[in-house]
Amino acid sequence: MLRISTIGDVRDLLANGQYIASDEISTAMFLATKLGKPLLAEGPAGVGKTELAKSWAQVTGCELIRLQCYEGLDETKALYEWEYAKQLLYTQLLREKLSDLLGNAQTLREAADRLATEEDVFFSERFLLPRPLLRAITSEEPVVLLIDEIDRADAEFEAFLLEVLSDFQVSVPELGTLKAKHRPTVILTSNNTRELSEALKRRCLYIHINYPDLESELRVVQLKVPELAPKLARQAVELVQRLRDLDLKKSPSVSETIDWARALLELNSRQLDKQTLDTTLNVLLKYESDIERARRAIRSSEERSERPERPERPDRPRGRRRSDEEWNT
């Protein structure tokens, strides 16, 4: 069992899982672990929210159970379903065994009681198909439960989650209330496409994860793509940082920066020349309009850097005509 005593322990653990955690992220994970509360991580897509849960599961040795949210997700897909095919097979077996089961019954009541006993098996754990939420609650070992992109789910499903996140228990009408054997570490992610309810946020610790600064993103690239030349890695990250300042439909994510770094490595690129940029910008940007805007911005920047600086003119009073000597200077 891991002993986590300080925020530094969390930072070091995540680093072992190749996750560069800021002080804010390390503190949030430390408190989520100590307080036993879910952690809601919001921010742009591709900044490492999902990766945080994956890395935490890896370094703690826990199973990662992932619930991917989407519009129309309901309880049966998230909690449990009954395996009707197996129930039907059991019905056929029961029909074949009815004579053996009821043959020596003395009264109709006794026969009905015997049959009722068999009917209870239909809605037992034998035929229960657990989905991610129920798997996390009934797991014999501690797990990390990732509820990914909760903002894509409907408000009704969000309301259903409240019981799970409050008491870590679920109600199955046929079986009763099932409580967690081990309180799972729960991480919810949101790309902030819609406002989440106050009730959900009240049950969670909160952190906003944004795009990293240049040095932090450079550390991530060097960690994930160590074979890339340091100078080229810095050039690549610097360009990505500048692209995020443009008015793009979709800014490049950290994961796309890593993909680009890997692409540059595979292409044996030595510098970010015009040809390299023209042929690989589509790894970073996923809209043609964004690619064209980025190309124009890069060309404009190159033209400004190549333009010679004009020498400064000596100050002179306004409104006075310049002398021949001044024109020639």
Buried (B, 14 or more C-beta within 10 A) or exposed (E): EEEBEEBEBBBBBBBEBEBBBBEEBBBBBBBBBEEEBBBBBBBBBBBBBBBBBBBBBBBBEBBBBBBBBEEEBEBEBBBBBBBEEBBEEBEEEBEEEEEEBBEEBEEEEEBEEBBEEBEEEBBEEEBBEBBBBBBBBBBEEBBBBBBBBBBBBBEEBBEBBBEBBEEBEBEBEEEEEBEBEBBBBBBBBBBEEEEBEEEBBEBBBBBBBEBBEEEBBBBBBBEBBEEBBEEBBBBBBBBBBBBBEEEBEBBBBBBBBBBBBBBBBEEEBEEBEEEBBEEBBBBBBBEEEBBEBBBEBBEEEEEEEEEEEEEEEEEEEEEEEEEEEEEEE
